[in-house]
């Protein structure tokens, strides 16, 4: 998991962050400020950056998998 540029995240902070994400959907006004109140010591900017880093990591993993499968399929075809 990628950590924020501002500071590292403990397992406990990640857990608090994840719980807050579930409780406060995207349409919640002042969402990042409210989520940061669930994670003591983290600012709303750190919370938002942490979320953006996680989304980036997930998208990157999906892209790698999307490229890997066709390559593996072509290698199987070549081996026949």
N, C-alpha and C positions, 0 to 999 in steps of 0.2 A: 504494500500500500504506500502510496506517495504521501509524504508529509508536506505540510504547508511551508512556504518560504519563511514565514515568521517564526515558527517554532515546531518542535516535534509533538506528536500526539501519542499519549499513552493508550493502552488497551481500554482503560476505564473511560477516558475522554471520548474515544471512538464509540464506545457503547452508549454514552450519554448523547452524543451527536446523532447516532442512528435512531435512538428512541425519540429524540426531538423531531427528526425528519418525519417520522411516522405520525407524530401528534400534530405537526404543523404543516399542512399541505401547501403546495405552491401558491395557492391563491390567498394565503394568510397575509394580511397587511403587516409590514415590518418583520417579515419572516426571519431574516438573518439576525436581527437584533433579539428576537424572541428565542431563536435557537441558541444563540450565544449565552442566554441566561441559564440554559440547561447544562452548559459546559463552563464551569468556573475557571477563570483565568484566560479565556479565549474571547477575543473581540469579534464583532460581527464580520469584520473584514477577514479575519483568520478562518472563521466558520465558512464563509462564502468561498474563500480560496480552497479550503479543504474539500468542499463539495465539488468545485470545478476540477480539482486534481483527480478526485475519484471518478467523475464522469469521463474525464480524458483517459484515465487508465482503462476503464471498462470499454470505451470505444476502440482504443488501441488493441485490446485483447480480441475484440470481435473482428477487427480488420485482419489481424494476424491469422485468426482461425479461418476467415473467409478466403484468404489467399492460400493458406496451407492445404485445405481440402482439395482444390483443383490440382495443385501441384502433386499431391500424393496420388490422386486418381491418374494423372498423366504418367507418373512413374510406374504405376501398376500396369498401365496399358503398354508401356515400353518393355516391361519385363516379360511380356507374353511371347 
